C-alpha cells in the first residue's frame, strides 16, 4: 500500500510505520479500517479523522476493543512490537494517518 508509505514513513519511525501499514494492509485498506471502528461504535471519531476538522482522539482501550486481543497480539508478534504498545501506538498514530491519507475529507478510491 504505497499510499501510506510516504505519509507516515518519516513522521513516526520505521517500526511504527510498519505496524500501521501492516494493519491497514491486512484489513484490506483504509475503508475496512474505518468500517471496523464504525461497527465498534466509534463512527464519529473516525469520521473526524477523515473530515477536514480536528481529529477526535481514541484511547488504546477503544483500539483494543475494536481490533480484539487476538489481532493486537498478532500485530505485535508480526512487527516485533510489545503487545502492550500496539494499541497505544495505533491510538496515537492511526487518526493522524487516516487524516493525512484523506486530505479532501473522503476516503481514497479502493485500489482493487
C-alpha positions in Angstrom: 0.0 0.0 0.0 2.3 2.7 -1.3 -0.3 5.4 -0.4 0.6 5.3 3.3 4.4 4.8 2.9 5.2 8.4 2.2 2.6 9.8 4.6 3.9 8.1 7.7 7.4 6.8 7.0 9.4 9.8 8.2 6.8 11.1 10.7 6.8 8.3 13.3 9.7 6.0 12.6 10.1 2.7 10.7 8.8 0.4 13.4 5.5 2.2 13.9 5.1 3.0 10.2 5.5 -0.7 9.5 2.9 -1.5 12.2 0.3 1.0 10.8 0.9 0.0 7.2 0.7 -3.7 8.1 -2.6 -3.3 10.0 -4.2 -1.3 7.2 -3.0 -3.7 4.5 -4.1 -6.7 6.5 -7.5 -5.3 6.9 -7.8 -4.6 3.2 -7.4 -0.8 3.1 -8.5 2.3 4.9 -12.2 1.7 4.1 -12.1 -1.6 6.1 -10.3 0.0 9.0 -12.9 2.8 9.1 -15.7 0.1 8.9 -14.2 -1.7 11.9 -14.2 1.4 14.0 -17.8 2.3 12.9 -19.0 -1.1 13.8 -17.5 -0.8 17.3 -19.4 2.5 17.9 -16.6 4.9 17.1 -18.1 6.3 13.8 -18.0 9.9 15.0 -14.3 9.6 15.9 -13.3 8.0 12.6 -15.3 10.5 10.6 -13.4 13.3 12.3 -10.1 11.7 11.1 -11.4 11.6 7.5 -13.0 15.1 7.7 -11.1 18.3 7.4 -11.7 19.5 11.0 -9.8 18.4 14.2 -9.3 14.7 14.9 -11.2 13.3 17.8 -8.9 11.1 20.0 -9.3 7.4 20.5 -7.9 5.5 23.5 -5.7 2.4 23.5 -8.6 0.6 25.1 -11.0 1.6 22.3 -8.5 0.4 19.8 -8.1 -2.9 21.7 -11.9 -3.3 21.8 -12.2 -2.6 18.0 -9.3 -4.9 16.9 -9.7 -7.6 19.6 -7.0 -9.2 21.7 -6.0 -11.8 19.1 -5.4 -9.2 16.3 -3.4 -7.0 18.7 -1.2 -9.9 19.7 -0.8 -11.0 16.1 0.2 -7.5 15.0 2.7 -7.2 17.9 4.3 -10.6 17.1 4.4 -9.9 13.3 6.0 -6.5 13.7 8.1 -7.1 16.8 6.3 -4.6 18.9 5.4 -5.4 22.6 1.7 -6.2 22.7 1.1 -3.6 25.4 2.4 -0.9 23.0 0.4 -1.9 19.9 -3.0 -0.5 20.9 -1.3 2.7 22.3 0.7 3.2 19.1 -2.4 2.7 16.9 -4.5 5.0 19.1 -1.8 7.7 18.8 -1.0 7.5 15.1 -3.9 5.9 13.3 -6.0 9.1 13.5 -3.1 11.1 12.0 -2.5 8.6 9.3 -6.2 8.5 8.3 -6.3 12.3 8.4 -3.3 12.6 6.2 -4.5 10.0 3.8 -7.8 11.8 3.3 -6.8 15.5 2.7 -10.0 16.2 0.8 -12.2 14.8 3.5 -13.0 11.5 1.9 -11.5 8.0 1.6 -9.4 7.4 -1.4 -10.9 5.1 -4.1 -10.2 1.4 -3.5 -7.4 0.0 -5.5 -8.8 -3.4 -6.2 
